[in-house]
Amino acid sequence: MSDTTCGRCGQTRAGFEKPPFPGAIGQRIVAQVCQSCWAEWLKQQTMLINHYGLNVMDPQARNFLTRNMQAFLFKAGEGEDVDTTKKGTINW
């Protein structure tokens, strides 16, 4: 396992041996994200799933999570802030 200079936190930390996510996004994570920031994303993802009551088998929910992951890790686009007034609902 090699160290990675993380594009999210700017620090040089432990990277990945293999992609934690499939496809081109997974390769980008290996190249640009440290394990610490990935762990932070997993906590955020769990919070989004629980807060909005997402079914991860639903393609729309997966797209929602992928968009939020890219915003969180790469600062690309807008991420979803958890708004407690929207609990159990989601705008696609």
ZAPA-262563 format. One line per field, with one value per residue: residue number from 1; residue in one letter; x, y, z of N, C-alpha, C in turn. Coordinates in pm, 1 decimal. Example, Ala and Ser with C-alpha at 12.3 -4.5 7.8 and 13.67 -1.06 7.14 Angstrom:
pos = (1 | 2)
code = (A | S)
n.c1 = (1319.0 | 1285.0)
n.c2 = (-569.0 | -225.0)
n.c3 = (780.0 | 708.0)
ca.c1 = (1230.0 | 1367.0)
ca.c2 = (-450.0 | -106.0)
ca.c3 = (780.0 | 714.0)
c.c1 = (1320.0 | 1290.0)
c.c2 = (-330.0 | 3.0)
c.c3 = (780.0 | 787.0)
***
This chain:
pos = (1 | 2 | 3 | 4 | 5 | 6 | 7 | 8 | 9 | 10 | 11 | 12 | 13 | 14 | 15 | 16 | 17 | 18 | 19 | 20 | 21 | 22 | 23 | 24 | 25 | 26 | 27 | 28 | 29 | 30 | 31 | 32 | 33 | 34 | 35 | 36 | 37 | 38 | 39 | 40 | 41 | 42 | 43 | 44 | 45 | 46 | 47 | 48 | 49 | 50 | 51 | 52 | 53 | 54 | 55 | 56 | 57 | 58 | 59 | 60 | 61 | 62 | 63 | 64 | 65 | 66 | 67 | 68 | 69 | 70 | 71 | 72 | 73 | 74 | 75 | 76 | 77 | 78 | 79 | 80 | 81 | 82 | 83 | 84 | 85 | 86 | 87 | 88 | 89 | 90 | 91 | 92)
code = (M | S | D | T | T | C | G | R | C | G | Q | T | R | A | G | F | E | K | P | P | F | P | G | A | I | G | Q | R | I | V | A | Q | V | C | Q | S | C | W | A | E | W | L | K | Q | Q | T | M | L | I | N | H | Y | G | L | N | V | M | D | P | Q | A | R | N | F | L | T | R | N | M | Q | A | F | L | F | K | A | G | E | G | E | D | V | D | T | T | K | K | G | T | I | N | W)
n.c1 = (85.1 | 55.6 | 138.3 | -80.5 | -125.9 | -378.9 | -652.4 | -870.1 | -825.7 | -569.7 | -344.8 | -70.5 | -134.6 | -221.9 | -300.0 | -490.8 | -485.1 | -643.6 | -926.9 | -1193.1 | -1439.3 | -1632.8 | -1526.3 | -1436.8 | -1455.8 | -1370.5 | -1100.5 | -1017.6 | -1052.5 | -855.5 | -629.4 | -653.4 | -759.5 | -737.1 | -736.1 | -849.3 | -1020.3 | -1194.9 | -1312.2 | -1448.1 | -1633.9 | -1784.1 | -1915.8 | -2071.1 | -2224.0 | -2372.1 | -2522.0 | -2676.7 | -2821.3 | -2968.6 | -3104.4 | -3263.6 | -3397.7 | -3315.6 | -3329.3 | -3085.3 | -3084.8 | -3230.4 | -3195.6 | -3209.9 | -3154.9 | -2893.8 | -2768.0 | -2806.6 | -2648.2 | -2397.6 | -2356.1 | -2341.8 | -2119.0 | -1914.7 | -1924.9 | -1855.0 | -1598.4 | -1444.1 | -1510.1 | -1687.2 | -1957.8 | -2272.4 | -2316.2 | -2540.5 | -2674.9 | -2764.4 | -3084.6 | -3298.9 | -3569.5 | -3654.3 | -3671.6 | -3697.5 | -3773.2 | -3682.5 | -3542.5 | -3516.9)
n.c2 = (-117.2 | 217.8 | 559.3 | 838.2 | 1161.3 | 1336.1 | 1471.5 | 1577.6 | 1633.9 | 1725.4 | 1617.1 | 1381.9 | 1056.1 | 713.9 | 520.6 | 328.4 | -23.3 | -152.6 | -44.6 | 104.1 | 131.0 | 62.9 | 90.2 | 389.1 | 590.8 | 462.6 | 419.2 | 682.5 | 749.8 | 586.8 | 715.6 | 976.7 | 1003.9 | 962.5 | 694.1 | 779.3 | 994.1 | 852.0 | 687.7 | 883.6 | 954.4 | 715.6 | 722.6 | 953.4 | 866.6 | 659.7 | 811.0 | 961.8 | 754.3 | 648.1 | 877.6 | 963.6 | 734.5 | 554.8 | 306.8 | 105.1 | -62.8 | 55.5 | 216.3 | 499.5 | 588.1 | 494.4 | 649.8 | 902.6 | 873.7 | 832.2 | 1077.7 | 1243.5 | 1132.2 | 1198.6 | 1477.6 | 1505.4 | 1380.3 | 1481.5 | 1741.0 | 1812.0 | 1940.4 | 1968.9 | 1866.3 | 1687.2 | 1839.5 | 1727.8 | 1770.7 | 1801.8 | 1855.5 | 1730.7 | 1462.6 | 1128.9 | 1186.9 | 1259.7 | 1450.8 | 1389.5)
n.c3 = (0.0 | -84.1 | -4.8 | -43.3 | -175.0 | -71.4 | -242.1 | -118.6 | 161.4 | 152.8 | 270.8 | 302.3 | 314.4 | 401.1 | 117.0 | -121.0 | -199.0 | -381.5 | -575.5 | -387.5 | -491.6 | -782.8 | -1132.1 | -1323.4 | -1135.8 | -904.1 | -967.8 | -973.8 | -706.1 | -586.4 | -687.2 | -587.1 | -326.9 | 24.7 | 270.9 | 511.4 | 442.5 | 280.8 | 473.8 | 618.2 | 422.4 | 410.5 | 656.5 | 618.0 | 400.4 | 518.8 | 696.6 | 514.8 | 387.6 | 602.9 | 696.4 | 479.1 | 428.4 | 226.1 | -29.2 | -117.3 | -331.5 | -524.3 | -830.8 | -858.4 | -599.0 | -571.7 | -769.3 | -656.3 | -424.2 | -543.3 | -675.7 | -449.2 | -326.2 | -507.4 | -487.5 | -219.4 | -197.1 | -411.5 | -436.6 | -634.5 | -796.4 | -621.4 | -290.0 | -77.3 | 196.4 | 514.7 | 592.3 | 843.7 | 824.9 | 601.2 | 642.2 | 545.1 | 288.7 | -49.7 | -310.6 | -646.0)
ca.c1 = (0.0 | 136.0 | 78.1 | -145.4 | -153.6 | -523.9 | -707.9 | -975.1 | -772.0 | -440.3 | -237.7 | -20.0 | -179.0 | -233.9 | -390.1 | -557.2 | -424.0 | -739.8 | -1034.4 | -1303.3 | -1561.3 | -1606.8 | -1517.3 | -1345.0 | -1458.6 | -1284.6 | -961.1 | -991.5 | -1040.1 | -722.8 | -527.6 | -669.7 | -825.0 | -675.7 | -828.6 | -920.1 | -1131.2 | -1291.6 | -1385.7 | -1542.0 | -1743.3 | -1869.8 | -2002.8 | -2166.8 | -2314.7 | -2463.1 | -2613.5 | -2771.5 | -2908.5 | -3060.4 | -3186.2 | -3362.6 | -3461.7 | -3284.8 | -3315.3 | -2965.7 | -3109.7 | -3297.2 | -3096.5 | -3212.6 | -3085.6 | -2750.7 | -2722.5 | -2803.4 | -2530.6 | -2277.7 | -2339.5 | -2297.8 | -1983.1 | -1825.7 | -1921.2 | -1785.0 | -1457.8 | -1372.5 | -1564.7 | -1745.1 | -2102.6 | -2326.4 | -2351.9 | -2664.9 | -2666.2 | -2874.2 | -3185.3 | -3389.7 | -3709.0 | -3683.0 | -3650.7 | -3780.5 | -3804.3 | -3564.7 | -3572.5 | -3425.0)
ca.c2 = (0.0 | 338.7 | 681.7 | 921.6 | 1299.1 | 1340.6 | 1593.9 | 1630.3 | 1691.3 | 1785.7 | 1552.0 | 1256.2 | 949.5 | 581.1 | 507.6 | 199.6 | -125.5 | -172.9 | 54.2 | 73.5 | 157.9 | 14.5 | 177.8 | 503.0 | 664.5 | 387.5 | 449.1 | 820.3 | 745.1 | 531.6 | 815.4 | 1110.4 | 1008.0 | 879.0 | 605.5 | 855.0 | 1065.9 | 750.5 | 648.4 | 992.8 | 942.3 | 603.7 | 772.2 | 1045.0 | 784.9 | 592.1 | 912.4 | 992.1 | 637.4 | 640.5 | 997.9 | 968.1 | 603.8 | 509.7 | 165.8 | 104.7 | -144.1 | 145.2 | 287.8 | 642.6 | 607.2 | 476.1 | 769.9 | 1008.1 | 851.7 | 852.1 | 1223.1 | 1297.6 | 1084.9 | 1280.2 | 1611.2 | 1494.9 | 1343.7 | 1557.9 | 1877.5 | 1827.3 | 1951.7 | 1999.8 | 1754.4 | 1703.4 | 1860.5 | 1658.7 | 1865.2 | 1720.1 | 1878.5 | 1646.7 | 1323.0 | 1030.7 | 1229.1 | 1293.3 | 1506.4 | 1332.9)
ca.c3 = (0.0 | -94.7 | 45.5 | -143.0 | -137.7 | -86.4 | -298.4 | -31.2 | 285.5 | 123.1 | 345.0 | 249.3 | 405.1 | 341.2 | 3.0 | -140.2 | -284.2 | -489.3 | -567.1 | -297.0 | -566.8 | -918.2 | -1247.5 | -1332.3 | -1008.1 | -813.0 | -1003.3 | -930.5 | -559.9 | -558.8 | -723.0 | -529.8 | -195.3 | 128.8 | 341.4 | 615.1 | 380.1 | 238.8 | 595.2 | 645.7 | 326.8 | 448.6 | 765.0 | 555.6 | 319.9 | 611.5 | 747.3 | 407.8 | 369.7 | 716.0 | 706.6 | 372.1 | 414.4 | 90.9 | -62.7 | -201.0 | -451.3 | -618.8 | -912.2 | -829.1 | -471.9 | -598.4 | -840.2 | -555.0 | -339.6 | -624.8 | -690.9 | -321.2 | -303.0 | -588.4 | -428.3 | -91.5 | -212.0 | -514.0 | -437.7 | -768.3 | -786.9 | -488.9 | -203.9 | -3.1 | 339.6 | 579.5 | 639.8 | 923.4 | 787.8 | 485.0 | 679.3 | 476.4 | 151.7 | -129.0 | -443.0 | -744.0)
c.c1 = (89.5 | 61.5 | 24.0 | -154.5 | -299.0 | -569.7 | -814.0 | -916.8 | -635.5 | -322.6 | -193.5 | -48.8 | -187.2 | -338.0 | -448.5 | -473.3 | -513.2 | -855.8 | -1146.2 | -1440.5 | -1533.7 | -1588.4 | -1416.3 | -1341.8 | -1368.4 | -1137.5 | -923.1 | -974.8 | -901.8 | -615.4 | -534.2 | -723.9 | -753.3 | -782.1 | -908.0 | -1040.0 | -1237.6 | -1375.4 | -1486.1 | -1660.6 | -1837.5 | -1963.9 | -2110.5 | -2270.1 | -2417.0 | -2566.3 | -2718.9 | -2870.4 | -3012.2 | -3155.7 | -3298.1 | -3433.7 | -3439.5 | -3279.4 | -3197.8 | -2978.3 | -3176.9 | -3192.6 | -3093.6 | -3139.5 | -2934.8 | -2692.9 | -2709.9 | -2677.8 | -2400.9 | -2251.3 | -2286.6 | -2155.9 | -1883.8 | -1814.5 | -1839.3 | -1634.9 | -1379.6 | -1417.4 | -1619.5 | -1896.6 | -2144.5 | -2360.6 | -2479.8 | -2632.9 | -2785.4 | -2964.6 | -3290.9 | -3536.3 | -3751.3 | -3673.2 | -3750.3 | -3821.2 | -3675.3 | -3612.3 | -3469.8 | -3393.1)
c.c2 = (123.3 | 456.7 | 763.2 | 1063.2 | 1322.0 | 1476.3 | 1656.0 | 1700.6 | 1756.5 | 1722.8 | 1424.9 | 1148.6 | 818.3 | 580.2 | 368.0 | 106.4 | -153.5 | -75.8 | 11.6 | 90.8 | 115.6 | 126.1 | 289.5 | 582.6 | 595.2 | 413.5 | 590.8 | 827.4 | 693.8 | 637.9 | 942.3 | 1116.9 | 915.8 | 793.7 | 679.5 | 929.1 | 969.0 | 705.7 | 756.9 | 985.4 | 829.1 | 642.7 | 863.8 | 967.4 | 715.3 | 689.8 | 946.8 | 878.1 | 631.8 | 759.1 | 999.1 | 835.0 | 544.1 | 357.4 | 158.4 | 13.9 | -59.6 | 223.5 | 438.5 | 673.1 | 592.0 | 596.1 | 888.2 | 995.0 | 873.1 | 1000.8 | 1286.1 | 1254.4 | 1170.4 | 1421.5 | 1609.7 | 1473.9 | 1436.2 | 1702.7 | 1911.3 | 1831.7 | 1983.5 | 1872.3 | 1786.9 | 1725.6 | 1790.9 | 1763.2 | 1784.6 | 1745.6 | 1791.1 | 1497.9 | 1232.8 | 1070.7 | 1263.0 | 1349.4 | 1452.5 | 1439.7)
c.c3 = (0.0 | -33.9 | -71.1 | -89.8 | -173.5 | -139.7 | -211.0 | 90.1 | 265.7 | 194.9 | 273.5 | 352.9 | 328.1 | 230.5 | -3.2 | -226.0 | -403.8 | -469.0 | -470.6 | -363.3 | -711.0 | -1021.9 | -1237.3 | -1202.2 | -906.6 | -839.7 | -959.6 | -778.7 | -521.5 | -580.6 | -638.6 | -387.4 | -97.7 | 198.1 | 448.9 | 557.7 | 328.9 | 358.8 | 634.5 | 550.6 | 366.9 | 562.6 | 708.6 | 474.2 | 408.4 | 665.4 | 640.2 | 387.3 | 480.5 | 720.1 | 603.0 | 350.7 | 276.7 | 81.7 | -159.9 | -322.9 | -560.1 | -697.8 | -885.3 | -698.4 | -491.2 | -672.1 | -744.4 | -469.2 | -417.6 | -645.8 | -562.8 | -288.3 | -381.8 | -533.3 | -299.4 | -110.3 | -304.4 | -523.5 | -575.7 | -756.5 | -644.8 | -414.7 | -130.7 | 143.7 | 401.6 | 643.7 | 714.5 | 892.3 | 671.3 | 516.7 | 607.8 | 335.4 | 79.9 | -262.5 | -540.0 | -841.4)
***
